[in-house]
Amino acid sequence: MTEYFKIGKIVAVHGLKGELILKHSLGKKTSLKGLQAVFTEDRNKTFLPWFPESTKIKSEEEIYLKLETIDTREAARPLLNRELWVPEADLKKFAAKSAPVSLLGYTIIDSGEALGEILEVIEQPHQILCRLEMKGKEVLIPLHEESLQKVDHKKKCIVVELPEGLLDIYLI
């Protein structure tokens, strides 16, 4: 089964021909040239493919995106505020190594113990939150200057020093 990763959100419709503006978290200027498909998630947690007709850089973190079959402003509106997802191979191809989204799939280690794999990265102004699942429960681990010890890209792990009692909040 293919695993999909969120790269951003459609934030606006541009022009009259159904062009969209994608605000992405890939960490570098990119036009996504060569991307075969992007996906939106429907209510049944299945991913629906959309095929880019053209893409163009708007700014450091925004892209003009024209999708096949979306040819009017009205047809594009239902996609507003929808999150866009890509398969892992495309994420690795387009994301900057230093982008927080590139940490997806890494294992978080605290005091020598592997806590779990990062399932989602939530960017906030002063920290990054990594969503994991531990013992069947959702856990949010903050990454910031005080907690982050080391990022090992070769081993795909992040070593942290968490405040005492943080995990207890989630697991009790």
C-alpha positions as CSV (number, residue, x, y, z in Angstrom):
1,M,0.0,0.0,0.0
2,T,1.3,3.4,-0.9
3,E,1.9,5.8,1.9
4,Y,1.0,9.5,1.3
5,F,2.4,12.6,2.9
6,K,0.8,16.0,3.2
7,I,2.8,18.7,1.4
8,G,0.5,21.7,1.7
9,K,-2.9,23.2,1.2
10,I,-4.8,24.9,-1.6
11,V,-5.3,28.4,-0.4
12,A,-6.8,30.3,-3.3
13,V,-8.2,30.1,-6.8
14,H,-6.3,32.2,-9.3
15,G,-7.7,33.7,-12.5
16,L,-10.7,32.4,-14.5
17,K,-9.4,29.1,-15.8
18,G,-9.3,27.1,-12.6
19,E,-5.7,27.7,-11.6
20,L,-5.0,27.1,-7.9
21,I,-2.5,28.4,-5.5
22,L,-0.8,25.7,-3.4
23,K,0.9,26.8,-0.2
24,H,3.5,24.1,0.5
25,S,5.8,23.1,3.3
26,L,8.6,21.6,1.1
27,G,11.2,24.0,2.5
28,K,12.5,25.3,-0.8
29,K,11.4,27.1,-4.0
30,T,10.0,24.5,-6.4
31,S,7.6,24.3,-9.3
32,L,7.0,20.5,-8.7
33,K,8.0,20.0,-12.4
34,G,7.6,16.4,-13.3
35,L,5.1,15.5,-10.6
36,Q,2.7,13.0,-12.0
37,A,-0.1,13.3,-9.5
38,V,-1.3,14.9,-6.3
39,F,-3.9,13.5,-4.0
40,T,-6.8,14.8,-1.9
41,E,-8.3,12.8,0.9
42,D,-12.0,12.1,0.8
43,R,-14.3,11.4,3.8
44,N,-13.6,7.7,3.6
45,K,-9.9,8.3,4.2
46,T,-9.1,7.2,0.6
47,F,-6.9,9.3,-1.7
48,L,-8.2,10.7,-4.9
49,P,-5.7,11.5,-7.6
50,W,-5.5,14.8,-9.5
51,F,-3.1,15.3,-12.4
52,P,-1.2,18.5,-12.8
53,E,-1.5,20.1,-16.2
54,S,1.0,22.9,-15.4
55,T,2.8,24.3,-12.4
56,K,4.7,27.6,-11.9
57,I,6.5,29.1,-8.9
58,K,4.7,32.0,-7.3
59,S,7.0,32.5,-4.2
60,E,9.2,30.6,-1.8
61,E,6.3,28.6,-0.5
62,E,3.6,29.0,-3.1
63,I,2.9,27.4,-6.5
64,Y,0.4,28.1,-9.2
65,L,-1.1,24.7,-10.0
66,K,-3.4,23.9,-12.9
67,L,-5.1,20.5,-12.7
68,E,-6.5,18.5,-15.5
69,T,-10.4,18.7,-15.8
70,I,-10.5,21.9,-13.7
71,D,-11.1,24.6,-16.3
72,T,-13.2,27.2,-14.5
73,R,-13.1,29.2,-11.3
74,E,-16.3,27.5,-10.2
75,A,-14.8,24.0,-10.8
76,A,-11.8,24.9,-8.7
77,R,-13.7,26.3,-5.7
78,P,-14.5,22.9,-4.1
79,L,-10.7,22.3,-3.8
80,L,-10.2,25.4,-1.7
81,N,-8.6,24.6,1.7
82,R,-8.1,21.0,0.7
83,E,-4.8,19.4,1.8
84,L,-2.6,18.0,-1.0
85,W,-0.7,14.7,-0.5
86,V,2.0,12.9,-2.5
87,P,3.6,9.5,-2.3
88,E,6.8,9.2,-0.3
89,A,9.0,9.0,-3.4
90,D,7.7,12.3,-4.6
91,L,8.1,13.9,-1.1
92,K,11.8,12.9,-1.1
93,K,12.3,14.2,-4.6
94,F,10.8,17.7,-4.0
95,A,11.3,18.5,-0.3
96,A,14.5,20.2,1.0
97,K,16.5,18.0,3.4
98,S,16.2,20.7,6.0
99,A,12.4,21.1,5.6
100,P,10.4,19.8,8.7
101,V,8.2,17.8,6.3
102,S,11.3,15.7,5.4
103,L,11.3,14.3,8.9
104,L,8.2,12.2,8.2
105,G,9.0,8.6,8.8
106,Y,11.9,9.3,11.2
107,T,11.9,7.6,14.6
108,I,12.0,9.8,17.7
109,I,14.3,8.6,20.5
110,D,14.1,9.8,24.1
111,S,16.6,8.6,26.7
112,G,17.7,5.7,24.4
113,E,14.1,4.5,23.9
114,A,12.5,4.6,20.5
115,L,9.1,6.3,20.9
116,G,7.7,5.8,17.4
117,E,7.7,7.0,13.9
118,I,6.7,10.5,12.9
119,L,3.3,10.3,11.2
120,E,2.7,14.1,10.8
121,V,4.7,17.3,11.2
122,I,2.8,20.3,12.5
123,E,4.7,23.6,12.0
124,Q,4.1,26.3,14.6
125,P,5.9,29.7,15.0
126,H,8.2,28.7,17.8
127,Q,8.4,24.9,17.5
128,I,7.5,21.9,15.4
129,L,5.2,19.3,16.7
130,C,5.6,15.7,15.6
131,R,2.6,13.4,15.8
132,L,3.3,9.8,16.8
133,E,1.2,6.9,17.9
134,M,2.2,5.2,21.1
135,K,0.2,2.3,22.7
136,G,-2.7,3.2,20.3
137,K,-2.8,6.8,21.4
138,E,-1.9,10.0,19.6
139,V,1.2,11.8,21.1
140,L,2.6,15.2,20.1
141,I,6.3,15.6,20.6
142,P,7.7,19.2,20.5
143,L,10.9,19.9,18.6
144,H,12.7,23.1,19.6
145,E,16.0,24.3,20.9
146,E,15.6,22.9,24.3
147,S,14.3,19.4,23.4
148,L,16.1,18.6,20.2
149,Q,19.5,16.9,20.7
150,K,20.4,15.4,17.3
151,V,19.0,14.6,13.9
152,D,20.6,11.6,12.2
153,H,19.6,11.6,8.5
154,K,21.4,8.3,7.8
155,K,19.7,6.4,10.5
156,K,16.4,8.3,10.0
157,C,16.1,9.1,13.7
158,I,15.8,12.2,16.0
159,V,17.2,12.2,19.5
160,V,15.3,14.4,21.9
161,E,15.3,15.1,25.6
162,L,11.7,15.5,26.6
163,P,10.5,17.3,29.8
164,E,9.7,14.9,32.6
165,G,6.0,13.8,32.6
166,L,5.3,14.9,29.0
167,L,4.5,11.4,27.8
168,D,2.4,10.7,30.9
169,I,-0.1,13.3,29.7
170,Y,-0.9,11.3,26.7
171,L,-0.5,7.7,28.0
172,I,-2.3,7.8,31.3
